[in-house]
Amino acid sequence: MAYNRLIDHTEVTADNLADAQEACVACDQSAELVPGCITWGIVYDGEQRGQMTRWPSDRGAVCLGGGSSWGDWDGDRLVLDDPDEHGNAVCYDAYGVESHRQA
């Protein structure tokens, strides 16, 4: 069984903003990075590369291929804006592991 892992943790500053944007594999997240963000790569399903970001406002995004899914951080979980097909909240931990909780 493959476990997700965290890589390339970056606290974005005015000085490293351009480098952080270049290193961010999620183009939609990269375009929105500002000083104060924390962004990091994740590896999931063995060797697939994704990206997670937390903005100073506690908005967040996770990208597991394709476009990012957006939501708000609630403690250590990113709760996506869009629920699952049963109306439950879709959540991700900092490693990109998905869980669901009743709304």
N, C-alpha and C positions, 0 to 999 in steps of 0.2 A: 504494500500500500504506500503510495507516494504522499508525503506531507508537504503542505505549503510552507514556504519560508520567505522571510523578509530580506531584501537587499537594498543597497544604495540609499539609505536614509539621509535626507537632506533638509536642513532648516534653511529656508529661502531668505536671503538678505538682499539689500540693494546691490551689494558687491558681487553676489553670485547668481543673480536672477537670470542672466543670459545663459550661463552654464547649466543651471537647473532646468531651464526651458529646453535646452538642447538634449539633455540627458533623459527627460521625461518621455516615455514611450507612448503615452496617450496624448495625441495631438490636441484634443479638445481641452484636456486638463492643462497642458503646457501653455496654451494660449491665455489661460486665466490665472496663471501663477502670479503672485504678488509677494513682496516682502512680508514675512510673518507666517507664510504657509509652511507646512511640513509635508514633504512628498517622499514616497519610497516605492521602489520596485518590489514586486512579489513574484515568486515562482510557484506555479500551481500545476496540477496534473502532471507532475514529473518535471517537465522542462519548459512549460509555456510561460512566457513573461507577461506580467500585468503591471498595473500601476494603481496606487492609492494616494489620495491627497486630502489633507485637512486644512481648511482656510481659517484665518483668525476669527471669522464669524461663526465657526463650527459647522459651516457647510462642508460637504465632502463629496468625493467621487471615487468609484472603483471601476477599473477597466480590466476585463478578462477577455480581451479580443473584441474588435469592433469599437463602437462608441462607448463612452463611459455611462454608467448609471449614477445618478446624483441623489443626494439626500442630506440629512443632518446627522452630526455625531451626537450620540446620547451616551455619555461616559466613554467607554471603550468600544462602542459599537456604532457603525454607520447604518442608519435606518433610511432605506431608500424612500423616495417620494412616492413611487408606484408600488402598491401592494401586489401580492401574488394572486393567482386566479381564485383563491378562496377568501380574499379580503384580508389576509394576514400580512403583517409587516415583514418585509424582507430585510435582513440585517447581515452585515459582514463584520468580522473582527479584523484586527490590523494585519492579519496574515491572509486575508481574502477568503476566509472560510465562511460560507453562507449558512444562515440559520433563519428560522421563521418564528414569529411570535404572534399570538392572537391580538387582534386590534382592540 
